[in-house]
Amino acid sequence: MSPRHNSWPSAASWPLVALFTAGYLAAYLLPTVVGRLGAGLALGPAQAGAVGSALLLCSASAGFVLASRVELLGPRRVSRAGLLLAATGYGCAALSSSVPLVVAGAAAGGFGSGTATTVAAAGIAGQRDPHRTSTLGLLGVSALAGALYLTIPHLGGGHGLPFAALALTALLVWPATGRLAGPSVAAGHAAAPGTPLPHRRSGLVLAGAMLCWSLAQNALWGVSSRIGTSQAGLGEVTVGAVFAAALGAALLGVIGAGALGARLGRALPIGAGTVLIACCIAVSASADDLASFATGEIAWNTVYPVVLSYLIGLAASLDQRGRWAVLVGSASSLGTACGPLAGSLLSAWAGYPAMGALLGAGLLVLAAPLTAVALHTGGRPLVPGAIRRRGGAPAAVLAAKTGTPTGPLPQIGTPEQPVVEITVRTRRRPLAQRAFGPAGPETPTHAEASTAAR
């Protein structure tokens, strides 16, 4: 009988979920941030998109700067500094009407959000089930962003409300950091000899593909509000309701991803999900009424967090110390940062439908390397001819060789059972001196020789 494990997350994972929510919220609120910057500060579409890109670019830079320093400085100290910087920066951006101060506050807040995301990514990689923890984080940020999209349009205009929501979230998450490790514990781990990054080729391919994957997602997400208002002819309240419904559907997608777990491996959800996202982006970018706009946005936001949760789990599986999780997450944040500006430039040059077609085609190309990395690192179910241990040859091929002992192979689709080391304590008898002898051929003792002479 297989051992039963508690599927409920441990108490140590909840602070990571809270940090994940606070760090990712800025990217989820990007459409309303960019839209209100343009309306409240009289900025053009490209200028507002550039401010959004600056926010997310600072968030990505935090991951690259802190990737190898979280253990040394301590997760508690780093996360508190990031949350304080996010609250201060977003608060200044919310209270100021000067464009330079708003840009500076948004950049500082973005670096704070990226710091929180870095600590969360490093901690999630060390969890027993990183996919479940990242799923809970996506669940939290989707629920909070959906509630804000329903609330913010009814509280008035201006650019300050989205920034104020980001600052308030950072302050509310602050108490959860008390359960994170301090610098003394982290320094003890950091003092251990460093090990090189495993899976270098797979990690680099995944980081590069994630940069382009996130750029395509946020190129559309950054202009989705303008697609709804200018191309589909909807009001801000209606667009906000569509976004809230889409994020509500994202909750269902995240719940489904958590329930599905690793039953299908990682390759199928990542590859097939990316193809579905490409189709959804093309539909959403060409929307000209409420029905097509809502269909594209809801379908897209249902599939997107599912694929993202498996990609986060894939990055975490490459290195248990969380270094690849942080680096891949930072590459993803870099693509996210370039997304709003890329979407604004593409839509201004070719129009929204052509932009959607280009982004969809790019995602179809990216589905191949992402799936290849998932297959190469063992993220697939067991199928005929592909039953293998990590780094070993397929069992079906070995079984076909002459002299291979026959035995039952794992059933199709059955996950491999984890190998657990069991320490057995036994009483060892001390060895007497006569138990040891010189090496070489055995020679008769003196008593045996005298007996043989008689």
C-alpha positions as CSV (number, residue, x, y, z in Angstrom):
1,M,0.0,0.0,0.0
2,S,1.4,3.4,-0.9
3,P,2.0,5.9,1.8
4,R,-0.6,8.6,2.4
5,H,0.5,12.2,2.4
6,N,-1.4,15.2,3.7
7,S,-2.3,17.3,0.7
8,W,-2.9,20.4,2.8
9,P,0.1,22.7,2.6
10,S,2.3,23.1,5.5
11,A,2.3,26.2,7.7
12,A,5.7,27.3,6.3
13,S,4.2,27.7,2.8
14,W,1.6,30.3,3.7
15,P,4.0,33.3,4.1
16,L,5.4,32.3,0.7
17,V,1.9,32.4,-0.8
18,A,1.3,35.8,0.7
19,L,4.6,37.1,-0.7
20,F,3.8,35.6,-4.1
21,T,0.4,37.4,-4.1
22,A,1.9,40.8,-3.2
23,G,4.7,40.4,-5.7
24,Y,2.6,39.3,-8.7
25,L,-0.3,41.7,-8.1
26,A,1.4,44.6,-10.0
27,A,1.5,42.5,-13.2
28,Y,-2.1,41.5,-12.8
29,L,-3.3,45.1,-12.4
30,L,-1.2,46.3,-15.3
31,P,-4.1,47.1,-17.7
32,T,-5.9,49.4,-15.2
33,V,-2.5,50.9,-14.2
34,V,-1.6,51.7,-17.8
35,G,-5.1,52.8,-18.7
36,R,-5.5,55.2,-15.8
37,L,-2.0,56.6,-16.3
38,G,-3.0,57.6,-19.8
39,A,-6.4,59.1,-18.7
40,G,-5.3,60.7,-15.4
41,L,-1.9,62.1,-16.4
42,A,-2.7,62.8,-20.1
43,L,-0.1,60.4,-21.3
44,G,-0.2,58.8,-24.8
45,P,-0.6,55.0,-25.2
46,A,3.1,54.5,-25.8
47,Q,4.1,56.7,-22.9
48,A,1.7,55.0,-20.5
49,G,3.0,51.6,-21.7
50,A,6.5,52.8,-21.1
51,V,5.7,53.6,-17.5
52,G,4.2,50.2,-17.0
53,S,7.3,48.6,-18.6
54,A,9.5,50.6,-16.3
55,L,7.6,49.3,-13.3
56,L,7.9,45.6,-14.4
57,L,11.5,46.1,-15.6
58,C,12.5,47.1,-12.1
59,S,10.6,44.1,-10.7
60,A,12.7,41.8,-13.0
61,S,16.0,43.5,-12.1
62,A,15.3,42.7,-8.4
63,G,15.3,39.0,-9.2
64,F,18.6,39.1,-11.1
65,V,20.3,41.2,-8.3
66,L,19.0,39.1,-5.4
67,A,19.1,35.6,-7.0
68,S,22.1,34.4,-5.0
69,R,21.7,36.7,-2.0
70,V,18.4,35.6,-0.4
71,E,20.0,32.8,1.6
72,L,22.9,35.1,2.8
73,L,20.8,38.0,3.8
74,G,17.9,36.0,5.2
75,P,14.4,35.7,3.6
76,R,12.8,37.6,6.4
77,R,15.0,40.7,6.1
78,V,14.9,40.7,2.3
79,S,11.1,40.3,2.1
80,R,10.5,43.1,4.7
81,A,12.8,45.5,2.8
82,G,11.0,44.7,-0.4
83,L,7.5,45.2,1.0
84,L,8.6,48.5,2.7
85,L,10.0,49.7,-0.6
86,A,6.8,48.6,-2.5
87,A,4.6,50.4,0.0
88,T,6.6,53.6,-0.1
89,G,7.1,53.7,-3.8
90,Y,3.5,52.9,-4.8
91,G,2.2,55.2,-2.1
92,C,4.2,58.1,-3.5
93,A,3.0,57.3,-7.0
94,A,-0.6,57.3,-5.7
95,L,-0.3,60.6,-3.9
96,S,1.6,62.6,-6.6
97,S,0.4,64.2,-9.7
98,S,3.8,64.9,-11.1
99,V,4.8,62.6,-13.9
100,P,8.5,62.2,-12.9
101,L,7.5,61.5,-9.3
102,V,4.9,58.9,-10.4
103,V,7.5,57.2,-12.6
104,A,10.1,57.2,-9.8
105,G,7.5,55.8,-7.3
106,A,6.3,53.1,-9.8
107,A,9.9,52.1,-10.4
108,A,10.7,51.9,-6.7
109,G,7.5,50.0,-6.0
110,G,8.3,47.6,-8.9
111,F,11.7,46.8,-7.4
112,G,10.0,46.1,-4.1
113,S,7.4,43.8,-5.7
114,G,10.2,41.9,-7.5
115,T,12.0,41.5,-4.2
116,A,9.0,39.9,-2.7
117,T,8.6,37.6,-5.7
118,T,12.2,36.6,-5.5
119,V,11.9,35.5,-1.9
120,A,8.7,33.6,-2.7
121,A,10.2,31.9,-5.7
122,A,13.3,30.8,-3.7
123,G,11.2,29.5,-0.9
124,I,8.7,27.7,-3.1
125,A,11.5,25.8,-4.8
126,G,12.5,24.3,-1.5
127,Q,9.0,23.1,-0.7
128,R,8.1,19.4,-0.9
129,D,5.4,20.1,-3.5
130,P,6.3,23.4,-5.3
131,H,3.5,23.0,-7.8
132,R,0.9,23.0,-5.1
133,T,2.4,26.1,-3.4
134,S,2.7,28.1,-6.6
135,T,-0.9,27.1,-7.4
136,L,-2.0,28.6,-4.1
137,G,-0.1,31.7,-4.9
138,L,-1.8,32.1,-8.3
139,L,-5.1,31.4,-6.6
140,G,-4.5,34.2,-4.1
141,V,-3.4,36.8,-6.6
142,S,-6.2,36.0,-9.1
143,A,-8.8,36.3,-6.4
144,L,-7.4,39.6,-5.1
145,A,-7.0,41.1,-8.6
146,G,-10.5,40.1,-9.5
147,A,-11.9,41.8,-6.5
148,L,-10.0,45.0,-7.2
149,Y,-11.2,45.0,-10.8
150,L,-14.7,45.0,-9.5
151,T,-14.1,47.6,-6.9
152,I,-11.7,50.2,-8.4
153,P,-14.1,51.5,-11.2
154,H,-16.7,52.4,-8.5
155,L,-14.3,54.4,-6.4
156,G,-13.6,57.2,-8.8
157,G,-11.1,58.1,-11.5
158,G,-7.5,59.1,-11.4
159,H,-4.3,57.1,-11.5
160,G,-3.8,56.8,-7.7
161,L,-6.3,54.0,-6.9
162,P,-4.3,51.1,-8.4
163,F,-1.1,52.3,-6.9
164,A,-2.8,52.7,-3.5
165,A,-4.1,49.1,-3.7
166,L,-0.6,47.8,-4.4
167,A,0.8,49.8,-1.4
168,L,-1.9,48.6,0.9
169,T,-1.4,45.0,-0.1
170,A,2.3,45.2,0.7
171,L,1.5,46.6,4.1
172,L,-1.0,43.8,4.8
173,V,1.5,41.1,3.9
174,W,4.2,42.5,6.2
175,P,3.1,40.5,9.3
176,A,3.4,37.2,7.4
177,T,7.1,37.7,7.0
178,G,7.7,37.0,10.7
179,R,7.5,33.3,10.0
180,L,10.3,33.4,7.5
181,A,13.9,32.4,8.3
182,G,16.2,35.0,9.7
183,P,19.8,35.9,8.6
184,S,21.4,33.6,11.2
185,V,19.7,30.5,9.8
186,A,20.2,31.5,6.2
187,A,23.8,32.3,6.8
188,G,24.4,28.7,8.1
189,H,23.0,27.3,4.9
190,A,24.9,29.8,2.7
191,A,28.1,28.8,4.4
192,A,27.9,25.3,2.9
193,P,30.1,24.8,-0.2
194,G,28.4,26.1,-3.3
195,T,27.3,23.7,-6.0
196,P,27.1,24.5,-9.7
197,L,23.8,25.1,-11.4
198,P,22.4,21.8,-12.5
199,H,20.6,21.3,-15.9
200,R,22.4,24.4,-17.4
201,R,21.2,23.8,-20.9
202,S,17.6,23.1,-20.0
203,G,17.6,26.1,-17.6
204,L,18.9,28.5,-20.2
205,V,16.4,27.3,-22.8
206,L,13.6,27.6,-20.3
207,A,14.7,31.1,-19.2
208,G,14.9,32.4,-22.8
209,A,11.6,30.8,-23.8
210,M,9.9,32.2,-20.7
211,L,11.1,35.7,-21.5
212,C,9.4,35.6,-24.9
213,W,6.4,33.7,-23.5
214,S,5.7,36.3,-20.9
215,L,6.3,39.1,-23.4
216,A,3.6,37.8,-25.7
217,Q,1.1,37.4,-22.8
218,N,1.7,40.9,-21.4
219,A,1.9,42.6,-24.8
220,L,-1.9,41.8,-25.1
221,W,-2.6,42.2,-21.4
222,G,-1.1,45.7,-21.4
223,V,-3.5,46.9,-24.1
224,S,-6.5,44.8,-23.3
225,S,-8.2,47.7,-21.6
226,R,-7.8,49.8,-24.7
227,I,-9.1,47.0,-26.9
228,G,-12.2,46.8,-24.9
229,T,-12.9,50.6,-24.8
230,S,-11.7,51.7,-28.3
231,Q,-12.2,48.6,-30.5
232,A,-15.1,46.8,-28.8
233,G,-16.8,50.1,-27.7
234,L,-17.2,49.2,-24.0
235,G,-17.2,51.4,-21.0
236,E,-14.6,51.2,-18.2
237,V,-17.1,49.5,-15.8
238,T,-18.0,46.9,-18.4
239,V,-14.3,46.2,-19.1
240,G,-13.6,45.9,-15.4
241,A,-16.4,43.4,-15.1
242,V,-15.0,41.3,-17.9
243,F,-11.6,41.3,-16.3
244,A,-13.1,40.3,-13.0
245,A,-15.0,37.5,-14.7
246,A,-11.8,36.4,-16.5
247,L,-9.9,36.3,-13.2
248,G,-12.7,34.4,-11.7
249,A,-12.3,31.9,-14.4
250,A,-8.6,31.9,-13.7
251,L,-9.4,30.8,-10.2
252,L,-11.2,27.8,-11.6
253,G,-8.3,27.0,-13.8
254,V,-5.8,27.2,-10.9
255,I,-8.0,25.0,-8.8
256,G,-8.2,22.5,-11.7
257,A,-4.4,22.6,-12.1
258,G,-4.0,21.9,-8.4
259,A,-6.4,19.0,-8.6
260,L,-4.7,17.6,-11.7
261,G,-1.2,17.8,-10.2
262,A,1.4,15.7,-11.9
263,R,-1.0,13.1,-13.4
264,L,-0.3,14.2,-16.9
265,G,3.3,15.2,-16.3
266,R,4.4,18.7,-17.2
267,A,5.0,18.5,-21.0
268,L,1.3,18.0,-22.0
269,P,-0.1,20.9,-20.0
270,I,2.7,23.2,-21.0
271,G,2.7,22.4,-24.7
272,A,-1.0,22.1,-25.3
273,G,-1.8,25.0,-23.0
274,T,0.5,27.3,-24.9
275,V,-1.2,26.4,-28.2
276,L,-4.6,27.2,-26.6
277,I,-3.3,30.5,-25.3
278,A,-2.1,31.5,-28.8
279,C,-5.6,30.9,-30.1
280,C,-7.2,32.9,-27.3
281,I,-4.9,35.8,-27.9
282,A,-5.9,36.0,-31.5
283,V,-9.6,35.9,-30.6
284,S,-9.2,38.6,-27.9
285,A,-7.2,41.0,-30.1
286,S,-9.7,40.9,-32.9
287,A,-12.7,41.4,-30.7
288,D,-15.2,44.0,-31.8
289,D,-18.1,43.5,-29.4
290,L,-18.8,42.4,-25.8
291,A,-19.3,38.7,-26.7
292,S,-16.0,38.2,-28.6
293,F,-14.0,40.3,-26.1
294,A,-15.4,38.5,-23.1
295,T,-14.9,35.1,-24.7
296,G,-11.3,35.7,-25.6
297,E,-10.3,37.3,-22.2
298,I,-12.1,34.6,-20.1
299,A,-10.7,31.7,-22.1
300,W,-7.2,33.2,-22.1
301,N,-7.2,33.9,-18.4
302,T,-8.5,30.4,-17.7
303,V,-5.6,28.7,-19.4
304,Y,-2.8,31.1,-18.7
305,P,-2.4,30.5,-14.9
306,V,-2.6,26.7,-15.4
307,V,0.4,26.8,-17.8
308,L,2.2,29.3,-15.6
309,S,1.8,27.1,-12.5
310,Y,3.4,24.1,-14.4
311,L,6.2,26.4,-15.7
312,I,7.0,27.6,-12.2
313,G,7.0,24.0,-11.0
314,L,9.3,23.0,-13.9
315,A,11.8,25.8,-13.0
316,A,11.7,24.8,-9.3
317,S,12.4,21.1,-10.2
318,L,15.7,22.1,-11.9
319,D,17.3,23.1,-8.6
320,Q,16.1,22.5,-5.1
321,R,18.0,25.6,-3.8
322,G,15.7,27.8,-6.0
323,R,18.4,29.4,-8.1
324,W,16.8,28.4,-11.5
325,A,13.3,29.3,-10.1
326,V,14.6,32.8,-9.4
327,L,16.5,33.2,-12.6
328,V,13.7,31.9,-14.8
329,G,11.2,34.0,-12.8
330,S,13.3,37.1,-13.4
331,A,13.6,36.3,-17.1
332,S,9.8,36.0,-17.1
333,S,9.5,39.3,-15.3
334,L,11.8,40.9,-17.9
335,G,9.5,39.7,-20.7
336,T,6.5,40.9,-18.7
337,A,8.2,44.3,-18.4
338,C,8.7,44.6,-22.2
339,G,5.2,43.4,-22.9
340,P,3.2,46.7,-22.5
341,L,5.6,48.7,-24.6
342,A,5.8,46.0,-27.2
343,G,2.0,45.8,-27.3
344,S,1.6,49.5,-27.6
345,L,4.1,49.7,-30.5
346,L,2.7,46.7,-32.3
347,S,-0.9,47.9,-32.0
348,A,0.0,51.4,-33.2
349,W,2.0,50.0,-36.2
350,A,-0.3,47.1,-37.3
351,G,-3.5,47.4,-35.4
352,Y,-4.9,45.1,-32.7
353,P,-5.9,42.1,-34.9
354,A,-2.5,41.9,-36.6
355,M,-0.8,42.2,-33.2
356,G,-2.8,39.3,-31.9
357,A,-1.9,37.2,-35.0
358,L,1.8,37.9,-34.6
359,L,1.8,37.2,-30.9
360,G,-0.2,33.9,-31.4
361,A,2.3,32.8,-34.1
362,G,5.2,33.5,-31.7
363,L,3.6,31.4,-29.0
364,L,3.1,28.5,-31.4
365,V,6.8,28.5,-32.0
366,L,7.6,28.7,-28.3
367,A,5.5,25.7,-27.5
368,A,8.2,23.4,-29.0
369,P,11.2,24.4,-26.7
370,L,9.1,24.6,-23.6
371,T,7.7,21.1,-24.2
372,A,11.2,19.8,-25.0
373,V,12.6,21.1,-21.7
374,A,9.7,19.5,-19.8
375,L,10.3,16.1,-21.6
376,H,14.1,16.3,-21.0
377,T,13.8,16.9,-17.3
378,G,11.4,14.0,-16.7
379,G,8.1,16.0,-16.6
380,R,6.0,13.5,-18.5
381,P,3.8,10.5,-17.8
382,L,5.1,7.0,-18.4
383,V,4.1,5.8,-21.9
384,P,5.2,2.8,-23.9
385,G,8.8,3.1,-25.0
386,A,9.5,6.1,-22.8
387,I,9.5,4.5,-19.3
388,R,12.7,5.7,-17.9
389,R,14.5,6.8,-14.7
390,R,16.1,10.2,-14.7
391,G,19.3,9.9,-16.8
392,G,18.6,6.2,-17.7
393,A,17.7,4.4,-20.8
394,P,14.1,3.5,-21.6
395,A,13.0,0.4,-19.8
396,A,11.3,-0.9,-22.9
397,V,14.6,-0.8,-24.8
398,L,16.4,-2.5,-21.9
399,A,13.8,-5.2,-21.6
400,A,14.2,-6.1,-25.3
401,K,17.9,-6.9,-24.9
402,T,19.1,-10.4,-24.6
403,G,19.8,-11.6,-21.1
404,T,17.7,-8.9,-19.4
405,P,15.7,-10.4,-16.6
406,T,12.0,-10.2,-17.2
407,G,9.7,-8.5,-14.7
408,P,6.7,-6.3,-14.6
409,L,7.1,-2.8,-15.9
410,P,5.1,0.2,-14.5
411,Q,1.7,0.6,-15.9
412,I,1.1,3.2,-18.5
413,G,0.6,6.6,-16.9
414,T,1.6,5.4,-13.4
415,P,4.0,7.9,-11.7
416,E,7.2,6.4,-10.3
417,Q,7.2,5.8,-6.5
418,P,9.7,7.9,-4.6
419,V,12.8,6.2,-3.2
420,V,13.0,6.7,0.6
421,E,16.1,5.9,2.6
422,I,15.5,4.0,5.8
423,T,18.1,4.0,8.5
424,V,18.3,0.6,10.4
425,R,20.0,0.6,13.7
426,T,21.8,-2.7,14.6
427,R,24.1,-3.6,17.4
428,R,27.5,-4.3,16.0
429,R,29.8,-6.8,17.7
430,P,33.3,-5.6,18.2
431,L,35.7,-7.6,16.0
432,A,38.4,-9.6,17.8
433,Q,42.0,-9.4,16.6
434,R,41.8,-13.0,15.2
435,A,39.2,-11.8,12.8
436,F,41.9,-10.0,10.8
437,G,44.6,-11.6,8.8
438,P,47.2,-10.8,6.2
439,A,46.1,-10.4,2.6
440,G,46.9,-13.1,0.1
441,P,46.3,-16.9,-0.1
442,E,45.2,-18.6,3.1
443,T,48.1,-20.3,4.9
444,P,47.8,-23.0,7.6
445,T,48.3,-22.0,11.2
446,H,51.1,-23.5,13.3
447,A,48.8,-26.0,15.0
448,E,47.4,-27.2,11.7
449,A,50.9,-27.6,10.3
450,S,52.1,-29.8,13.2
451,T,49.0,-31.9,13.0
452,A,49.5,-32.5,9.3
453,A,53.1,-33.5,9.9
454,R,52.0,-36.4,12.1
